[in-house]
Amino acid sequence: MWISPAIFDWEPMVTGWSVAEADGWRRPYEHWNHAEGLLSKATTEFVRIDIVTTLKRAFDRRLQHLEAMYSFKALPLTGQPRRRLERLAFIGLLRPLLIDKLVDIRNRIEHEDRGTPSTEYCAELLDVVWYFLRSTDSLVRQRTIDIEFDPTHRPGGPYRFSLSVDYSSQWSVKLKGWIPYTMTSTVEVVGWLHVAVDELKHAADYRQISKEDAKHEWEIAQAARDPRDVHLQARLLGPEQQCLMVYQHFLGLR
């Protein structure tokens, strides 16, 4: 089945998440704080080199933590860069200017014997790494697992669906809920979301209730549905551009 991507214009709400242990996201800041403390004593080239290498540890620890939590390398997307930094930019987590700065840091660290970093450069690196840590804090503190989409964001509406992700299995995403029949198709529509249906029912499969007889929330919702509307459980298949949009919802980028 194919589903219109317009359903992602509905109001999203995070309904399931896991909270990370504080030690994991705090450790890079401990390295950063140590580097900041060294800056006031950066009167020799060796202290400045220590600042740069300490910032590299902070930076690398955060990259490793992100990869461990989200398995970005396992994302089923073609054309992903091999390097972690470029992969984060490909997904949309980092902007190109920040990427350029961080790559510059990496190159300076790898070739630091070719030129001692200045105090001004160390101060700049402190700011860049701090921004990188801050921009990824929300991801390492809490990982979104379930998101619910509702066109009205009110309880008891006739349409609503949820997305659930399994990060450990190549970002396997499941979809479940009520969708208007006008937003579904059994033949391919270019640009629409492709799903493998595990279970499907139509509103006509349920007891029909007239709007006049509807009293409870579920009855009002049932009466508001067209008999052709569908309730489905499905797995996300493609296309890649639409899949990336779904993944970005879980990363808080939408």
C-alpha atoms as one frame of an Amber mdcrd trajectory, in Angstrom:
protein
   0.000   0.000   0.000   1.023   3.601  -0.576   0.219   6.437   1.852   0.229
  10.162   1.174   3.113  11.971   2.915   0.555  14.697   3.750  -0.256  12.688
   6.875   2.988  14.067   8.305   1.436  17.526   8.236  -0.712  16.297  11.114
   0.259  17.394  14.604   3.018  15.143  16.022   3.428  14.255  19.691   6.124
  12.082  21.271   4.385   9.313  23.212   7.265   6.921  23.970  10.912   7.435
  24.796  13.864   6.099  26.733  16.024   8.220  29.023  19.797   7.828  28.877
  22.018   7.583  31.942  23.591  10.917  32.841  27.161   9.608  32.771  26.983
   9.061  29.030  26.082  12.611  28.014  27.970  14.393  30.815  31.382  12.870
  30.175  32.170  15.010  27.078  31.419  18.107  29.143  33.970  17.019  31.739
  36.590  16.943  28.999  35.363  20.293  27.695  35.496  21.876  31.169  39.046
  20.634  31.600  40.029  22.178  28.266  38.394  25.472  29.231  40.364  25.484
  32.495  43.596  25.048  30.572  42.892  28.033  28.342  43.784  30.566  31.035
  47.170  28.835  31.364  47.799  28.406  27.653  51.203  30.130  27.715  53.108
  27.229  26.156  52.590  25.198  23.015  52.235  22.004  25.058  49.303  23.380
  27.053  47.620  24.492  23.844  48.156  21.050  22.319  46.609  19.547  25.457
  43.583  21.780  24.958  43.123  20.592  21.384  43.542  16.895  22.213  41.169
  17.188  25.185  38.557  18.802  22.961  39.048  15.956  20.510  38.188  13.497
  23.296  35.020  15.431  24.124  34.083  15.517  20.478  34.821  11.827  19.835
  33.000  10.671  22.982  29.840  12.424  21.822  30.121  10.962  18.303  30.579
   7.458  19.747  27.617   7.937  22.075  25.362   9.062  19.235  26.355   6.098
  17.089  25.839   3.657  19.970  22.345   4.999  20.680  21.070   5.417  17.136
  23.104   3.084  14.900  23.208   5.714  12.152  25.469   3.473  10.127  22.606
   0.965   9.882  20.170   3.482   8.395  18.794   1.914   5.184  19.768   4.884
   3.013  22.013   4.724  -0.024  24.740   7.298  -0.504  25.512   7.663   3.186
  29.023   9.050   3.788  31.403   6.721   5.600  32.681   9.307   8.083  30.550
   9.909  11.136  30.550  13.683  10.846  29.496  13.720   7.228  26.846  11.103
   8.035  25.302  13.418  10.644  25.207  16.205   8.062  23.639  13.834   5.509
  20.849  13.012   7.972  20.377  16.688   8.818  21.753  16.795  12.357  24.602
  19.211  11.599  24.875  22.249   9.341  27.681  22.508   6.750  29.443  25.426
   8.482  29.728  23.477  11.716  30.897  20.441   9.770  33.674  22.520   8.173
  34.797  23.759  11.579  34.805  20.291  13.096  36.684  18.801  10.150  39.225
  21.610  10.522  39.604  20.665  14.178  40.127  17.037  13.241  42.770  17.951
  10.634  44.612  20.281  12.974  44.694  17.597  15.659  45.973  14.936  13.280
  48.714  17.238  12.000  49.357  19.320  15.101  53.143  18.977  14.812  52.976
  21.029  11.633  51.919  24.116  13.535  51.183  24.833  17.163  47.602  26.079
  17.664  47.352  29.650  18.882  45.486  30.675  22.023  42.877  32.377  19.839
  42.391  29.197  17.839  42.000  27.156  21.034  39.312  29.582  22.212  37.525
  29.176  18.882  37.671  25.395  19.166  36.176  25.580  22.645  33.172  27.447
  21.254  32.721  25.113  18.289  32.854  21.937  20.396  30.531  23.493  22.977
  28.020  24.246  20.221  28.314  20.703  18.878  27.648  19.246  22.337  24.698
  21.558  22.941  23.147  20.848  19.551  23.187  17.092  20.188  22.324  17.107
  23.921  18.636  16.373  23.407  19.478  13.278  21.355  21.771  11.715  23.940
  19.593  12.557  26.923  16.378  11.079  25.541  15.706   8.773  22.601  12.292
   8.964  20.935  10.668   5.585  20.277   6.995   6.359  19.554   5.331   9.345
  17.878   1.600   9.912  17.435   0.133  12.060  14.660  -3.322  13.618  14.884
  -4.874  16.156  12.482  -6.794  17.843  15.303  -4.617  17.031  18.331  -7.827
  16.405  20.275  -8.805  13.109  21.931 -11.499  11.083  20.252 -10.916  12.212
  16.675 -11.668   9.814  13.799  -8.096   9.803  12.442  -4.822   9.190  14.200
  -1.766   7.022  13.640   1.453   6.220  15.441   5.016   5.423  14.387   7.307
   3.122  16.381  10.983   2.599  15.623  13.447  -0.189  16.378  16.913   1.395
  16.148  18.712  -1.924  16.510  17.195  -3.437  13.369  18.138  -1.003  10.592
  15.680   1.570  11.842  12.642  -0.665  11.353   9.553   1.586  11.541   6.010
   0.373  12.151   2.861   2.382  11.464  -0.518   1.808  13.079  -3.806   3.715
  13.071  -6.794   5.190  11.236  -6.162   6.969   7.932  -8.678   8.498   5.467
  -9.064   6.331   2.375  -8.255   9.380   0.200  -4.699   9.282   1.605  -4.101
   5.630   0.702  -3.655   3.748  -2.556  -3.213   0.124  -3.555  -1.267   1.194
  -6.670   2.004   3.079  -6.624   1.849   6.865  -6.423   5.152   8.653  -7.001
   6.361  10.353  -3.844   3.991   8.501  -1.541   5.128   6.348   1.358   5.386
   2.643   0.530   4.420   0.240   3.347   4.068  -3.507   3.775   0.642  -4.113
   5.312   0.465  -6.629   8.155  -3.198  -6.037   8.979  -5.879  -3.905   7.340
  -9.541  -3.228   8.077 -12.030  -0.717   6.722 -14.478   1.364   8.707 -17.206
  -0.679   7.020 -15.900  -3.765   8.865 -17.062  -2.248  12.151 -20.590  -1.722
  13.415 -22.029   1.331  11.700 -23.283   4.072  14.008 -25.259   7.068  12.827
 -24.155  10.544  13.885 -27.486  10.971  15.644 -26.987   7.832  17.756 -23.313
   8.484  18.577 -22.841   9.405  22.217 -19.422   8.221  23.375 -16.103   9.422
  21.937 -15.410   6.185  20.070 -18.935   6.208  18.625 -18.575   9.806  17.457
 -15.246   8.951  15.850 -16.689   5.853  14.179 -19.671   7.765  12.824 -17.353
  10.428  11.346 -15.390   7.931   9.249 -16.134   7.093   5.656 -16.825   3.329
   5.269 -13.762   3.168   2.981 -11.374   4.617   5.594  -8.686   2.191   6.703
  -7.185   1.021   9.955  -3.838  -0.597   9.292  -0.718  -1.998  10.828   2.223
  -1.777   8.460   6.003  -1.586   8.081   7.832   1.225   6.322   9.518   0.230
   3.045  10.307   3.396   1.089  10.992   5.479  -0.893  14.222   6.692   0.664
  13.393  10.393   0.626  10.154   9.794   2.488  11.874   7.350   4.849  14.449
  10.012   5.703  11.595  12.374   6.559  10.209   9.747   8.948  13.630   9.189
  10.541  14.024  12.947  11.018  10.792  13.003  13.027  12.390  10.628  15.517
  15.472  12.867  15.663  13.407  15.972  16.370  14.301  17.543  13.022  10.713
  17.948  11.836
